[in-house]
Amino acid sequence: ICHSATGRWPDGEELLQGAVPPLGLLARERAIYEVIRKVRHGTPVVMGRAMVSYRGRMPVFEYLKDDEVAAAYMYLLIYPPENAARP
């Protein structure tokens, strides 16, 4: 609902304007420990031309376990959405 499957990674200004990073690039742009921390606890996001740190829009999913988030990350790493669209 929130993330698109493919597309380019938004810059700080685009993030401030509401852009959401695509899932297809998540495993390339962020390390697994960063994704686990973001999903389970939330982390600041640097946005805008002034590169100010904000809380971000990503909801926190404390009920997920580290290994569940890691499994989703590994799935995206092995089967990135951009490959599914190719014939």
Secondary structure as GFF3:
##gff-version 3
##sequence-region A 1 87
A	DSSP	alpha_helix	12	16	.	.	.	ID=ss1
A	DSSP	three_ten_helix	23	25	.	.	.	ID=ss2
A	DSSP	alpha_helix	26	29	.	.	.	ID=ss3
A	DSSP	alpha_helix	32	41	.	.	.	ID=ss4
A	DSSP	beta_strand	45	47	.	.	.	ID=ss5
A	DSSP	beta_strand	52	54	.	.	.	ID=ss6
A	DSSP	alpha_helix	66	78	.	.	.	ID=ss7
A	DSSP	alpha_helix	81	84	.	.	.	ID=ss8
###
